[in-house]
Amino acid sequence: MTAFSPIKMLPLLLPAAFLIIPAVLWFPQHRELLDSAYLYTFKTGFIGILLEALPFVLAGALLSSVIGVFVPDEAITRWIPQRALPALLFACLLGVIFPICECGMIPLVRRLLRKGMPLYVGIAFILSGPILNPIVFSATLTAFRTHPGLAYARMGLAFAVSLIIGLIVYATVKRSPLRLSMQRSDEELRHEALNGGKLAAVFTHAADDFFEMGKYLIFGCLLTSLIQTFVVQSSLASIGGRPLGSYLFMMGFAFVLSLCSTSDAFVASSFAHSFPSGSLLAFMVLGPMLDFKNAMMLMSLFKTRFALYLFFLIASTVFIGAILLSGWL
């Protein structure tokens, strides 16, 4: 287990520092926001998001540790096609085999990257896995029984976005963007497996991964719950009535709500009578790829410059793709 370093907490401490000053100046003039109703909304929202995400983070941590102990390094590289396009197609279809939510995807991909998976393949898997699986497809089809085209459009756009961003990363990123703490070899894991038994090594490193990702998850859930509690959604909905405003609003809404990919379609369906189908599609594709809690976890995995580059690619590609598909919907 690695020693604690204050530098690793900077992605958490810096946003918190910027929030403290507005809170100190603003809350004394709005004491009504501290009444029991707001506190209850915040508490139930925070616990709901956290409990929804934690099982998937744990599943991802366990699966990544099993891969680290039992799967040899050369097996990963042998399974992945050598050419970029077949490798990306392989990555986009992995979600059918590993139907893991976005919260559990990052610990798993971190292990796979350390095992030799190319970066562009790992990015495509992170983006496509939470959407391109039978569980999410069934949930989306159920939520839009009267408009099944949205379920097929969601799968198609998620596949296209993952493929395009994977190709862009393949063409533009030549150096590893992983943080130094993520670039360690698996010698420690293999040594523990030999000395203490493979099962003990699995649970030890699953716990390490779980708590390392968990602190970012908790911080993301905390800020998401604050926004859900204190932002007046009726005023935001009026912005969504503008031509392109509905797309930007629903994408921002997906980022803030941080819903699980198996449940966000039911939230999107509640907006079906007041928002265009293209904006609902943008909501359902962007959310699993980029929301507040997994943005925090991605910042812990990748260097800040690459993480921001990835965020821009996701948002712009989803926005353009949803607009292009809106005519078909």
Residue pairs with C-beta under 8 A, 6 or more apart in sequence:
1 204
1 208
2 181
8 181
8 300
11 216
11 296
11 299
11 300
11 304
12 215
12 216
12 219
12 296
15 219
15 223
16 219
19 223
27 33
27 34
32 38
33 230
38 229
38 230
41 228
41 229
42 225
42 226
42 228
42 229
45 224
45 225
45 228
45 229
46 221
46 222
46 225
49 221
49 224
49 225
49 258
49 293
50 217
50 218
50 221
52 259
52 260
52 263
53 101
53 103
53 217
53 221
53 258
53 260
53 293
54 103
54 214
54 217
56 100
56 101
56 102
56 103
56 104
56 260
57 103
57 104
57 107
57 210
57 213
57 214
57 217
58 104
58 206
58 210
59 100
59 101
59 104
60 100
60 103
60 104
60 105
60 106
60 107
60 108
60 209
60 213
61 104
61 107
61 206
61 207
61 209
61 210
61 213
62 202
62 206
63 98
63 100
63 104
63 107
63 108
64 107
64 108
64 110
64 111
64 112
64 206
64 209
65 111
65 189
65 201
65 202
65 203
65 204
65 205
65 206
65 209
66 202
67 108
67 111
67 112
67 115
68 111
68 114
68 115
68 186
68 189
68 205
69 189
69 190
69 193
69 198
69 201
69 202
69 205
70 198
71 115
73 115
73 116
73 186
74 116
76 112
76 115
76 116
76 117
77 116
77 117
79 90
80 87
80 90
80 117
80 118
80 121
81 87
81 90
84 120
84 166
84 167
84 170
85 167
87 118
87 120
87 121
88 120
88 121
88 124
88 162
88 163
88 166
88 167
88 170
89 163
90 121
91 121
91 122
91 124
91 125
91 128
91 162
91 166
92 124
92 125
92 128
92 132
92 159
92 162
92 163
92 166
93 132
94 125
94 128
94 129
95 125
95 128
95 129
95 130
95 131
95 132
95 133
96 132
96 133
96 134
98 108
98 129
98 133
99 129
99 133
99 134
99 135
99 136
100 108
100 129
100 130
100 133
101 130
101 260
101 261
101 262
101 288
102 126
102 129
102 130
102 260
102 261
102 288
102 289
102 291
102 294
103 217
103 260
103 293
103 294
103 297
105 125
105 126
105 129
105 130
105 294
106 126
106 213
106 294
106 297
106 298
106 301
107 209
107 210
107 213
109 117
109 122
109 125
109 126
109 301
110 182
110 209
110 301
111 209
112 122
112 125
113 119
113 122
113 178
113 182
114 182
114 183
114 184
114 185
114 186
115 186
117 125
118 170
119 169
119 173
119 176
119 177
120 166
120 167
120 169
120 170
120 173
121 166
123 165
123 166
123 169
123 310
124 162
124 163
124 165
124 166
126 289
126 298
127 158
127 161
127 162
127 165
127 166
127 289
127 314
128 158
128 159
128 162
130 136
130 261
130 288
130 289
131 154
131 155
131 158
131 261
131 284
131 285
131 288
131 289
132 155
132 158
132 159
132 162
135 262
136 261
136 262
136 265
136 288
137 151
137 154
137 155
139 262
139 263
139 265
139 266
140 150
140 151
140 154
140 265
140 284
141 148
141 151
142 265
143 265
143 266
143 268
143 269
144 150
144 151
144 265
144 269
144 272
147 272
147 277
149 328
149 329
150 277
150 280
150 281
150 284
150 329
151 265
153 281
153 325
153 328
153 329
154 265
154 281
154 284
154 285
156 325
157 281
157 285
157 318
157 321
157 322
157 325
158 285
158 288
158 289
160 321
161 285
161 289
161 314
161 317
161 318
161 321
164 317
165 310
165 313
165 314
165 317
168 313
169 310
169 313
173 306
176 183
177 302
177 303
177 305
177 306
177 307
178 301
178 302
178 303
179 300
179 301
179 302
179 303
182 301
189 201
189 205
192 200
192 201
192 204
192 205
193 201
196 204
212 300
213 297
213 300
216 293
216 296
216 297
216 299
216 300
217 293
217 296
217 297
219 296
220 258
220 291
220 292
220 293
220 294
220 295
220 296
220 297
221 258
221 293
223 292
224 256
224 257
224 258
224 291
224 292
224 293
227 256
228 256
228 257
231 256
236 249
236 253
237 249
237 274
239 245
239 249
240 246
240 249
240 250
240 274
240 275
240 279
241 274
244 323
246 275
246 276
246 279
247 278
247 279
247 282
247 319
247 322
247 323
248 319
249 279
250 268
250 271
250 275
250 279
250 280
250 282
250 283
251 279
251 282
251 283
251 286
251 315
251 318
251 319
253 283
254 264
254 282
254 283
254 284
254 286
254 287
254 291
255 286
255 287
255 290
255 291
255 292
255 295
256 291
256 292
257 264
257 267
257 287
257 291
258 287
258 291
258 292
258 293
258 294
259 267
259 287
259 291
261 287
261 288
264 283
264 284
264 287
264 288
265 284
267 283
268 280
268 283
268 284
269 280
271 279
271 280
271 283
272 280
276 326
277 326
277 329
278 322
278 323
278 325
278 326
278 329
279 322
281 322
281 325
281 326
281 329
282 318
282 319
282 322
285 318
285 321
285 322
286 314
286 315
286 318
289 314
289 318
290 311
290 314
290 315
295 307
295 311
298 307
298 310
298 311
299 307
301 307
302 310
